[in-house]
Amino acid sequence: MSYASEVKKELTSLTVHRDNAKAELMALIRINGSLSISNHHFVLNVSSENPAIARRMYQLLSKFYGITSELSVRRKMKLKKNNLYILRVENKATEVLNDLGIFDGIQIVERVPQKLLTNDAQIRSYLRGAFLASGSVNNPETSRYHLEIYSLYESHNEMIAEMMNKYHLKARSTQRRSGYITYLKEAEKIADFLQLIGATSSMLKFEDIRIVRDMRNSVNRLVNCENANLNKVANAASKQIENIKLIDDVMGINKLAPKLAQVARARLKHPEVSLKELGELVEGGPISKSGVNHRLRKINEFATKLAEDQIA
């Protein structure tokens, strides 16, 4: 089972207050519902690939409207061959849609009327229903952090973003395929949203995985930085030794200025140490790291000039 499926499974097991559950049903039907005409009557079809969500919609329709809706199952043949669970409401389709502020008898109402979402709990329930209907969240173990909710209408998509940003989630919107999405990219905001809609266990799992990933990434960065520094030191030391040997072969280290000769001999004896450590090993030392670096730079410059003279 995917992580998104686990989240939705947890959400469908929640028991919420009657008024709040109605807000959830409102989002489920608004996003997953379609309206048709049969025998001069409107027919409402609400679909989902998730059987637990279909069961929840069936229970809510029965609870609020006394409807025993017809449930059918179809096999999708394109791309993913999942089952599609369809609830069909005939007799009270107009009553249901009008009561939920979705259809006014003439056209679809794209934004939810404010009078139907009057408090914080109802807004949270609406967002829960919207996520159940068309939301997805990436598995934090295997991919980048991303949560989104799809909507067919731009104005409804904007409304979902406004609801989410009421809780400072930094939600953004964009157009995708034949509709629009509201999405979150920050791990902390995704965790906050999961907590907001009632997916507490899923949020805790998300946070556990996120903390482990962040710690692992921090350790990897430190190791990579340390390795890079070690390689840099090793390459520099190798070049210094090569130059010192050139000077020794051509004229002898002892012909260098005494302070340079001391550092040159110390580097030959201790090729693996850092500049700071080398300063403590220099004859007549210790000397500072900057002092060692200055003398080695003088040796490198002298060796470069000596090599050029040899070529000439």
C-alpha positions as CSV (number, residue, x, y, z in Angstrom):
1,M,0.0,0.0,0.0
2,S,1.3,3.4,-0.9
3,Y,1.9,6.1,1.7
4,A,-1.0,8.2,0.2
5,S,-3.3,5.2,0.5
6,E,-2.3,4.8,4.1
7,V,-3.2,8.4,4.8
8,K,-6.6,8.0,3.1
9,K,-7.3,4.8,5.0
10,E,-6.7,6.6,8.2
11,L,-8.9,9.5,7.2
12,T,-11.8,7.2,6.2
13,S,-11.7,5.7,9.7
14,L,-12.3,9.0,11.5
15,T,-15.5,9.7,13.3
16,V,-16.4,13.4,13.1
17,H,-19.3,15.6,14.2
18,R,-22.3,15.6,11.9
19,D,-21.9,19.2,10.6
20,N,-18.3,18.6,9.9
21,A,-18.9,15.3,8.1
22,K,-21.3,17.2,5.9
23,A,-18.5,19.6,4.9
24,E,-16.4,16.6,4.0
25,L,-19.2,15.1,1.9
26,M,-19.5,18.4,0.2
27,A,-15.9,18.3,-1.0
28,L,-16.1,14.6,-2.0
29,I,-19.2,15.2,-4.3
30,R,-18.0,18.5,-5.6
31,I,-14.7,17.0,-6.8
32,N,-15.7,13.4,-7.7
33,G,-19.3,13.9,-8.7
34,S,-20.8,14.3,-12.2
35,L,-24.4,15.2,-13.2
36,S,-26.4,13.7,-16.0
37,I,-30.0,13.5,-17.1
38,S,-32.1,10.3,-17.3
39,N,-35.8,10.1,-18.0
40,H,-36.0,13.9,-17.6
41,H,-34.5,13.8,-14.1
42,F,-31.0,14.8,-12.9
43,V,-28.8,11.9,-11.8
44,L,-25.8,12.3,-9.6
45,N,-22.8,9.9,-10.0
46,V,-20.0,10.0,-7.5
47,S,-16.9,7.8,-8.2
48,S,-13.7,6.8,-6.5
49,E,-11.0,4.1,-7.1
50,N,-10.7,3.7,-3.3
51,P,-13.3,1.3,-1.9
52,A,-13.0,2.8,1.6
53,I,-13.8,6.3,0.3
54,A,-16.7,5.0,-1.7
55,R,-18.0,3.3,1.4
56,R,-17.7,6.5,3.4
57,M,-19.6,8.5,0.8
58,Y,-22.3,5.8,0.8
59,Q,-22.6,6.1,4.6
60,L,-22.7,9.9,4.6
61,L,-25.3,10.1,1.9
62,S,-27.4,7.6,3.8
63,K,-26.9,9.5,7.1
64,F,-27.8,13.0,5.8
65,Y,-30.4,12.3,3.1
66,G,-31.7,8.8,3.9
67,I,-30.5,7.7,0.4
68,T,-29.7,4.1,-0.3
69,S,-27.7,4.9,-3.4
70,E,-26.9,2.3,-6.1
71,L,-23.3,1.1,-6.0
72,S,-21.7,-0.3,-9.0
73,V,-18.1,-1.4,-9.8
74,R,-16.4,-1.0,-13.1
75,R,-13.0,-2.1,-14.3
76,K,-10.9,0.7,-15.8
77,M,-9.3,-0.4,-19.0
78,K,-7.0,2.5,-19.8
79,L,-3.6,2.8,-18.1
80,K,-4.1,1.6,-14.5
81,K,-6.7,-1.2,-14.5
82,N,-8.2,-0.3,-11.1
83,N,-11.7,-0.8,-10.0
84,L,-13.9,2.3,-10.2
85,Y,-16.7,2.4,-7.5
86,I,-19.7,4.5,-8.6
87,L,-22.5,5.7,-6.4
88,R,-25.6,6.6,-8.4
89,V,-28.2,8.9,-6.8
90,E,-31.4,9.5,-8.8
91,N,-34.4,10.5,-6.7
92,K,-32.8,13.2,-4.6
93,A,-29.9,14.3,-6.8
94,T,-31.1,17.9,-7.1
95,E,-31.9,18.1,-3.3
96,V,-28.5,16.9,-2.4
97,L,-26.6,19.1,-4.7
98,N,-28.6,22.2,-3.8
99,D,-28.2,21.5,0.0
100,L,-24.4,21.2,-0.4
101,G,-24.2,24.4,-2.5
102,I,-22.9,22.6,-5.6
103,F,-25.8,23.1,-8.1
104,D,-28.4,25.9,-8.1
105,G,-30.8,24.2,-10.5
106,I,-29.3,25.9,-13.5
107,Q,-25.5,25.6,-13.3
108,I,-22.6,24.3,-11.2
109,V,-21.5,26.6,-8.4
110,E,-17.7,26.6,-8.6
111,R,-16.9,28.0,-5.2
112,V,-18.5,26.9,-1.9
113,P,-20.9,29.4,-0.5
114,Q,-19.4,31.0,2.6
115,K,-22.5,30.3,4.7
116,L,-21.9,26.5,4.3
117,L,-18.4,26.7,5.9
118,T,-18.8,28.8,9.0
119,N,-16.2,27.6,11.4
120,D,-12.7,26.2,11.6
121,A,-13.8,22.5,12.1
122,Q,-15.9,22.7,8.9
123,I,-13.0,24.1,6.9
124,R,-10.7,21.3,8.1
125,S,-13.3,18.8,7.2
126,Y,-13.7,20.3,3.7
127,L,-10.0,20.0,3.2
128,R,-10.1,16.4,4.4
129,G,-12.8,15.6,1.9
130,A,-10.9,17.4,-0.9
131,F,-7.8,15.4,-0.1
132,L,-9.8,12.1,0.0
133,A,-11.4,13.0,-3.4
134,S,-8.3,14.0,-5.4
135,G,-5.3,14.5,-3.2
136,S,-2.0,12.7,-3.3
137,V,1.2,12.9,-1.2
138,N,4.6,11.4,-2.1
139,N,6.2,8.7,0.0
140,P,8.8,10.7,2.1
141,E,11.1,7.6,2.0
142,T,11.6,7.5,-1.7
143,S,10.9,10.9,-3.3
144,R,10.8,14.6,-2.9
145,Y,8.3,16.1,-0.6
146,H,5.1,16.9,-2.5
147,L,1.4,17.0,-1.6
148,E,-1.3,18.2,-4.0
149,I,-5.1,18.4,-4.4
150,Y,-6.6,18.5,-7.9
151,S,-9.6,20.5,-8.9
152,L,-11.5,20.9,-12.2
153,Y,-12.3,24.5,-11.8
154,E,-9.8,27.3,-11.3
155,S,-12.0,29.3,-8.8
156,H,-12.5,26.2,-6.7
157,N,-8.7,25.5,-6.8
158,E,-8.1,29.1,-5.6
159,M,-10.6,28.6,-2.8
160,I,-8.7,25.4,-1.6
161,A,-5.4,27.3,-1.6
162,E,-7.0,30.1,0.4
163,M,-8.3,27.6,2.9
164,M,-4.9,26.0,3.3
165,N,-3.1,29.4,3.6
166,K,-5.5,30.3,6.3
167,Y,-3.3,28.0,8.4
168,H,-0.1,29.5,7.0
169,L,0.8,26.4,4.8
170,K,2.3,28.4,1.9
171,A,0.1,26.6,-0.6
172,R,0.6,27.4,-4.3
173,S,-1.6,26.8,-7.3
174,T,-0.8,25.9,-10.9
175,Q,-2.6,24.6,-14.0
176,R,-2.2,20.9,-14.9
177,R,-3.6,18.9,-17.8
178,S,-7.4,19.5,-17.9
179,G,-7.6,21.2,-14.4
180,Y,-5.7,22.8,-11.6
181,I,-3.8,21.8,-8.5
182,T,-3.0,23.3,-5.2
183,Y,0.3,21.9,-3.8
184,L,2.7,22.0,-0.9
185,K,6.5,21.4,-1.2
186,E,7.9,22.0,2.3
187,A,8.1,19.0,4.5
188,E,7.0,20.8,7.6
189,K,4.0,22.3,5.9
190,I,2.9,18.9,4.6
191,A,3.1,17.5,8.1
192,D,1.1,20.4,9.4
193,F,-1.6,19.7,6.7
194,L,-1.8,16.1,7.6
195,Q,-2.3,17.0,11.2
196,L,-4.9,19.6,10.2
197,I,-7.1,17.1,8.4
198,G,-6.9,14.5,11.1
199,A,-4.2,12.1,9.8
200,T,-2.2,12.2,13.0
201,S,-0.6,8.7,12.7
202,S,0.4,9.4,9.1
203,M,1.8,12.7,10.2
204,L,3.9,11.1,12.9
205,K,5.2,8.5,10.4
206,F,6.0,11.3,7.9
207,E,7.9,13.2,10.6
208,D,9.9,10.1,11.7
209,I,11.0,9.5,8.1
210,R,11.7,13.2,7.5
211,I,13.9,13.4,10.6
212,V,15.9,10.3,9.6
213,R,16.3,11.6,6.1
214,D,17.5,15.0,7.2
215,M,20.0,13.5,9.6
216,R,21.3,11.1,6.9
217,N,21.6,14.0,4.5
218,S,23.4,16.1,7.1
219,V,25.9,13.3,7.8
220,N,26.5,12.8,4.1
221,R,27.2,16.5,3.6
222,L,29.6,16.5,6.5
223,V,31.4,13.3,5.2
224,N,31.6,14.7,1.7
225,C,32.9,18.0,3.0
226,E,35.5,16.2,5.1
227,N,36.5,14.0,2.1
228,A,36.8,17.1,-0.1
229,N,39.1,18.8,2.5
230,L,41.2,15.7,2.9
231,N,41.6,15.4,-0.9
232,K,42.5,19.1,-1.1
233,V,45.1,18.7,1.6
234,A,46.5,15.5,0.0
235,N,46.8,17.2,-3.5
236,A,48.4,20.3,-2.0
237,A,50.9,18.2,0.0
238,S,51.7,16.1,-3.1
239,K,52.5,19.2,-5.1
240,Q,54.6,20.6,-2.3
241,I,56.7,17.4,-2.1
242,E,57.1,17.3,-5.8
243,N,58.5,20.9,-5.8
244,I,60.7,20.2,-2.8
245,K,62.2,17.1,-4.5
246,L,62.8,19.2,-7.7
247,I,64.7,21.8,-5.6
248,D,66.7,19.1,-3.8
249,D,67.6,17.4,-7.1
250,V,68.7,20.6,-8.8
251,M,70.5,22.5,-6.0
252,G,69.8,20.9,-2.7
253,I,67.4,21.8,0.0
254,N,70.2,23.3,2.2
255,K,70.7,26.1,-0.4
256,L,67.3,27.5,0.4
257,A,66.9,30.2,3.1
258,P,67.0,28.5,6.5
259,K,63.3,29.0,7.3
260,L,62.3,27.6,4.0
261,A,64.7,24.7,4.3
262,Q,63.2,23.8,7.7
263,V,59.7,23.6,6.4
264,A,60.8,21.7,3.3
265,R,62.5,19.0,5.4
266,A,59.5,18.8,7.7
267,R,57.1,18.3,4.8
268,L,59.3,15.5,3.3
269,K,59.3,13.7,6.7
270,H,55.5,14.2,7.2
271,P,53.7,14.3,3.9
272,E,50.3,13.4,5.3
273,V,49.8,16.1,8.0
274,S,47.9,19.3,7.7
275,L,49.5,22.8,7.7
276,K,48.6,23.3,11.4
277,E,50.2,20.0,12.3
278,L,53.2,20.7,10.2
279,G,53.8,24.0,12.0
280,E,54.2,22.0,15.2
281,L,56.7,19.7,13.7
282,V,59.0,22.3,12.1
283,E,62.5,22.4,13.4
284,G,62.8,25.5,15.7
285,G,59.0,25.7,15.8
286,P,56.2,25.8,16.4
287,I,55.0,28.3,13.9
288,S,51.5,29.3,12.9
289,K,49.5,27.8,10.1
290,S,49.7,31.0,8.1
291,G,53.5,31.0,8.6
292,V,53.8,27.5,7.2
293,N,51.5,28.3,4.3
294,H,53.6,31.4,3.5
295,R,56.8,29.5,3.5
296,L,55.4,26.6,1.3
297,R,54.1,29.2,-1.1
298,K,57.6,30.7,-1.4
299,I,59.0,27.2,-2.0
300,N,56.4,26.5,-4.7
301,E,57.2,29.8,-6.4
302,F,60.9,29.1,-6.3
303,A,60.4,25.6,-7.7
304,T,58.2,26.9,-10.6
305,K,60.9,29.5,-11.5
306,L,63.6,26.8,-11.2
307,A,61.6,24.5,-13.5
308,E,61.2,27.3,-16.1
309,D,64.9,28.0,-16.0
310,Q,65.6,24.3,-16.5
311,I,63.4,24.3,-19.6
312,A,65.0,27.4,-21.0
